[in-house]
């Protein structure tokens, strides 16, 4: 029903779903997969064609969930000093990196090696 409503609106619309997990990230779960879905209505796809093409190219990439933050900023035309386009899935500047980075509870950068 939600996507039907968003499809009918005359405004560009995007719906994002990111699966949640309660697994402690200090453990090595390099094969853990968390679903991410980005749905857009026709108006959004029309106005953001280059970003949609980039998203489609990245759809099977293994990426860090931290990419979601940069992707949401970029896909909503929010340009701020914290935006890193190389981490935004909709950007042509996106850099695929097989190492999955996250911050632990002490805000220390850790990595999962592929």
N, C-alpha and C positions, 0 to 999 in steps of 0.2 A: 504494500500500500504506500509506503513512504516513497519508494522509487517511482511509483505511478504519479504521485503528487508532484515530485520534483521534475519528472519528465514533462509534465504539462505546464509548468511555470514558464514565464517569459524571461526569467532571469537565469543567468548561468548558475548551475548548482552542482556541487560535488558532495558525495557521501563517502566517508572513509571508515572502514572497520579494521581494527587491529586486534588480533586475539590477545588475550591476557594469560599469563602463567604465574604461578606462585613458586616456581623453582628458584632456589637460591643461586644467584649468578656467580658466586665464588666457585662453584663446582664446574668442572669442565664438561659442558654440554654442547660441544661444537657441532653436533648433528641435530640439535634442537631446532625445530621449525615452528615458527609462529605465523599463522596466516595474516595476510594483509590484503585488503580489498579496497580498491579505489574505483568508485562508480561515478560517472559524470553524465549529465543530461545533454541532449543535442546542442543546446545553446552554449554550454560550456565547451563542448568539443569543437564547435565552430569558432569560438573566440580564442581558443588556446590550442590550435592545431599543432604547432611545433612541439609544445609540451606533451600533448597526447601521443604524438609519434615517438618521442623519447620514452615515455612511460611504456609504450608497447614494446620497444626494444629492450627495456630493462625487466620485463615481466617475469623472467625466469632467473634473474640474478639473485645471488645470495648476498644479502646486505644486512647491516646492523640496523636495529630498530632506531638508533639515533638518526638515521637517514629520514625517518618519518617527520621529525621536526623541521628539517630543512626543506623537505618536499612540500609540506603544508604551507610554509612561508612562500616558497617559490610559486607553487601552483595557485596561490591566492594573490599574487602580485604584491606581496609585502616585502619590500626591499629595506633591509635594516643591516647595520654593521655585523650582527650576529649570523646573518644568512651566509652559508657557505654553499655556493652553487655546485661545487664538486661533489657535494653530498646529497643533492636534490635529484631524485629519480626523474623528474620531468625536465631537467636541464640537459642541454647538449654538452655541458661541461662536466657531467657526472663521471666520476672515476670509479670504476669497479675495483673493489679491493677484496680479495678472498679472506683477509683477516677480519674477523668480527671483533669490533671494539665495544667496550661498555665501561661504565664507571661502577666501581664497587661501593659498598656502604660508606667507605672513607673517602669517596670521590677520587680514588686513584685509578688511572687508566689501566685496564687489563685487556688481554686479547685472547680470543679463541683461535687456535691455529687450525687451518683446514686439514 
